[in-house]
Amino acid sequence: MLFRSLIKDKEKAMNTGIRRILCATDLSGNCDHIYNCAMNLAGERGAGLMVIHVISQKSIKAAKALAYFLNESQNDVVKEKTYSALQRMKEQLCSFLKKEIKDHPEYPGFVEHMLVYPGKVAEEIVEKANRFGCEAIVLGSHSPNFLTAFFSCGTTKNVLKQTKKPVFLVSVKKGEINIATYNKSASHKERLPCQSCA
């Protein structure tokens, strides 16, 4: 019964008309796998891509505390962090696209917007996916495997609890991808393996 349910959910996630994908990045040095998977998914489905980074409240508090101890103004901390994150995102995407442009000249056309917002990471990702009409979400995970990512109390688990959209979970180390949906009627999460995007 569970096996049939997993197969059905996988087919639904793969066949759903996805016109726009939200790709969430933490701007770490291992984002190429995330961008690659997001671009491949966009290409396979003829979808647009929105790349988002959320500056966590913890990061903002730390920056404000540092500004306080350095006797600097705390008023522009969010603005400065937003600008800095957007510049880093542009640099990462440009670097990635330069490496991939020969084999994938279509990649630059997929990116519709690059967005940076402060707030609670999971909540912002889900809210922006809903607001901008994204039918799927691509997330990177630093966890060694899917189960670790789910059972930890991190962004992945919180995103999956808050959305019914398919979430493509990418290992930032291996470039492997899983489709994940959270079944609220069950007490577990479903792992739906997909092809590698490496």
N, C-alpha and C positions, 0 to 999 in steps of 0.2 A: 504493500500500500504506500509506504513512504517512498520507495524507489520510483513508483509511478508518478507520485506527486513531484519528485525532484525532476524527472524527465519532462513533465508537463510545464513546470516553472522555467526550466532551461529553455524549452522551445518557445515559450511565451516571451521570455527576455530577449532571445535572439531574433524573433520574428516581429516584435512590436515595431510599429512605424516610428523610428527615432529620427527626428528632424534636427534636434539640437542636443548637444552633450555638454555637461558642465565638468570641466577637468579641474580638480582641486589640487594645488601643489603647496608644499611647505617650503619651497625654494631651497631645499638642501642641495648638496652637490650631486645627488643621484637621481635627478628628475628626468633624465633622458628616457628611461624606460616608461615613465608615466606619459610623457609627451608622445612617445612613439606609439604606445597602445591607443591613446586618445585619437591620434591622427589616423591610425589604421581603422579604428572603429568608425570615425567620421567618414573616411573614404569608402568603406564597405557599405555604408548606409546613405551616402550622399547628404550627410548632416553637417551643420555648422558647429563650431566649437567655441565655448566660452571658458577662458582660463581664469581661475580665481585663487587668490591667496587671502587667508583670514589672519589678521594679526591678533593673537590671543590676548585676553585681558591680563593674563599673567605677564606677558611680554611688555605690555603697556605700563603696568604697575612697576615693573623692574626699571624701565626706562625713565619713568617719572621719579622714582627713588634716586636713581643715579643723577638725574638733573638736579634734584634737591641738594644732594651731597656736594655737587660741583658748583652750587650756587648759580645754576642756570635756570632759565624760564621753563616751567613745566607746561605752559600753555600750548606750545607748538609741537609737543612730543608726538601726538597722534599724526599730525600733518607731516612731520618729518619722517616718521616711520612708514607712513603710507607712500610717500614719494620715493623713499629708499627701496621699499619692497617692489614698487612698480618698475623702477629702473632695473632692479635685479631680475625681475621676471622678463623684461624686454631683452636683457643681455643673454639670459638663459635660452630663451626661445630663438633669438638670432643665432646664437652659437649652435643650437640643435639643428635649425633649418639649414645653416651653411653646410653642416656635415651630411644632411639628408637630401639636399636639393637635387643632386645628380640622379639619385635613384627614385626620388619622389618629388617631382617638380610641382605636383598639385598641393603639397602640404601647406604652403603659406596661405592659400585661398580658403582653407578651412577655418582659420582663426577669425572669429567675428569681433570679439572683445577681450580685453585683459582688464581684470577688476581686482581691486584691493579694498578690503573692508576690515575695520576693527570689530571685535566682539567675541562671543562664544563660538568657537570654531564649528562644531557640528551644527548648531542651530543656524548659523549664517550660511553654511553650505546648503542645507536643506531649504532655507527660506529663499535664497537666491536662485536655486534650481526651480522652485515653484514660481517665483516672481517672473523669471525670464523664459519660462516655458520650456525648460530642459526636460527631456524624457528619460535621461539616464545620467548617472554620475560616475566619473572615474576618480578613484582615490588611490594614493600610494600608501604602502605600509612598510614600516621598518621591521616589523615582526618577522621572525624566521619562518613562520608558516601561518596559514589561514586561521587555524584554531586558536593560536596564541593571540592573533589580532582580535578575534571575536571575544574571547574570554577575558582579555584585559579591559580595563575601564577607560578606554581611549576613544579617540575620534571615530574610528571605524564602527565600533559598537553603537555609539550614540547616533551616528548618521543612519545606520541600518534600522535602529529602533524608531526613527522619526520619519522615514520615507517608505513608500511602497514602490518607488521607482527601482529599476535594476541598478545595482551598484557594481561596477567593474573594479575589483580590488587587485592592484598591481603590486607585486613585490619589487621594491626599488633596487634590490640587490640582484635578483634573478631575471626580472622582466616577465615573470609568469603572471598570467591573469586568471582570475576566478570571477564568475558572476555570482553575486550574493543577493538574496532577498531575505527579509525578516518576516517569518510567519508568526503573527501575533497570537494565533490560536494554539501554537505549539511552544514548548519551553526550550527550543533549541534553534540554532541558526542553520540554514542549509548551505552546503558548499557545493557549488556547481562548477566543475572544472571546464575550462575553455581552452582554446589553443594558446600557445605561447606567442608573445609578441616580440620576443627577443630577435 
